Amino acid sequence: MTLDPRFDRLRRDAFAAFRPPAKLALSDWIEGHVYLPSAIAAQPGRMRLWPPQREIADAIGEESVERVSILKSARVGATQLMVGALGHFVQNDPAPVLAVVPAEADARHLIVSVVEPTFAESPALRAALAADTAGRDTMLHRQFAGGSLTVVSAHAPRNLRARTARVLFADEIDAYELSAGTEGDPVELAMRRTMTFGNRKIVLASTPVDAETSRIVRAYEQSDMRVFEVPCPSCGTFGEILWKDIRWAADKPETAHWRCPACEAEVADRQKPQMVEQGRWRATRPEVEGHRGYKLTSLTSTLPNATWPRLAAEFLQAKRSPTTLKPWLNTVLGEPWRGEGDDLDGTDFAALQRPFGLDRIPAEALVLTVGADVQADRIEATFAGWTKDGDVRVLGHETVWGAPTENETWAELDDLLRRQFRHPAGGVLTVDAAVIDSGNWADAVYAFCRPRTSRRVLAGKGVAGFSRPSLAFSTSRGTRLALIGIDGVKLALHQRIAHGETILFSSALSGDYFDQLRAERLVTRFSRGHPVRRWEVVSGRRNEALDTLVYAYGARGLIGADVERREAELGKVTGPPKPVTVVKSRWLSS
């Protein structure tokens, strides 16, 4: 039987009329349906994606892409982008969704201060989330038609047990810390919760921290490693904006511009929005399929606080010390810290020595701290002067010989801590604070420090952990105890010594002293597949000089003196005391 051609045409037209519309790209859906409240956005209202964000959003919505890894700086709106993508899964592709953040406080902030206000502002998403009625913490669990949202902290592995999800959002993964007795890396644990879904979606994002331990760097390197390239307004060549190509006149960050690596034309910051609008992502490893990786930095951000002159000015402030340079690299360039300064074997200490010492206090030293280490036959002490800018001047290293069980040893140490030093401004500098490592001689150290607490002479104890503060307090046997975060302080000292001149040393210090400063190096070991950093003593080296400098560094936190006032007080004396005039007798010549 042959169908009438007219009927066949009518049938095709009827089917075409009911054919579902082409799938809307996720970036278009976000811009059409997600609204940002003024509480979390500088430009509230309908969400407008920054040009590099558009492809990232589309990759999250693309069925053929299983994983999206975002190696990012700050000021690029990655969290807002993920919340927009969450709205898509709630509205268009419902599924169990798991969001993992570093800490419990972050989880509550994400729900209360970001997700709920954004959904409440967006007509398509308003009232989409309902409290979980399964008896769990309703603050961190929400239900929606066809799916659910669970927000958990990575710190406690139990949060990831017995949860399955088709969609995983893991934010700031380099900030995840392992708790004691952990079952493994939190990111790996979270990814396992998605394994039962053949159409799973995994989105990882983070600002990197340390190259050796960075989860986001490893994830990005497993992806197709996309970089964002912009066209040069002069020659039209596409290239990635890199920090090495941002130039400015000496001491004039306001002149910062991008120099095209192809034609060397100078491109002003005002041209950046147009360049970024015309930019494109390029996969540097196109052979990788199903895993998109994006490197997103502030250099291409069009926000007012990310102009090239502003970033150059921030760099000039940050570069003085690795303790400020490292977070600048992480948060502005999206670059991990490569561990420069983790060992000091290549450091030229002679170039850092200056003609000052305990007998010649430098004019810039306004505060004086001491760190001491107790050994079986001696007590070693390092004197550190501090400038108003927080720079360190290592003035000397003294040794008190004698057993810590002998009263004479402690009496000599007390004399050492009571010494007065003539300052070039005319006043007198005394020890403002001292921390003495209790170690294996706790009873003797406590007995010495207890009556001297009012002089800020405290017993000290080193506590491990790079997230520890440089100074905290505890009480032991009725004695106030200074807890020194030795891992972080050692890293700060190593990095500051290896970069620039924020720590200088007395010319009186010997080569043996500097060998002891080089006595430890930072190594990375793997425990249950997770990289763990720790300090290890180089075989055959003593490390007392490093330990005492660590404690002198920590002791600075005991002092709340106004350095401006201290500087004025030291200058009130007109000068050092005049030498005694000796009148010669004429008796011998008579």
Secondary structure, 3 states (H helix, E strand, C coil): CCCCHHHHHHHHHHHHHHCCCCCCCHHHHHHHHCEECCCCCCCCEECCCCHHHHHHHHHHHCCCCCEEEEEECCCCCHHHHHHHHHHHHHHCCCCEEEEEECCHHHHHHHHHHHHHHHHHHCCCCCCCCEECCCCCCCCCEEEECCEEEEEEECCCHHHHCCCCCCEEEEECHHHCCCCCCCCCCHHHHHHHCCCCCCCCEEEEEECCCECCCCHHHHHHHHCCCEEEEEECCCCCCEEECCHHHEEEECCEEEEEEEECCCCCCEECHHHHHHHHHCCEEEECCCCCCCEEEEEECHHHCCCHHHCHHHHHHHHHHHCCCHHHHHHHHHHHHCCCECCCCCCCCCCCHHHHEECCECCECCCCCCEEEEEEEECCCEEEEEEEEECCCCCEEEEEEEEEECCCCCHHHHHHHHHHHCCEEECCCCCEEECCEEEEECCCCHHHHHHHHHHHHHHCEEEEEEECCCCCCCCEEEEECCEEEEEEEHHHHHHHHHHHHHCCCCEEEECCCCHHHHHHHCCEEEEEEEECCEEEEEEEECCCCCCHHHHHHHHHHHHHHHCCCCHHHHHHHHCCCCCCCCCCCCCCCCCCCC
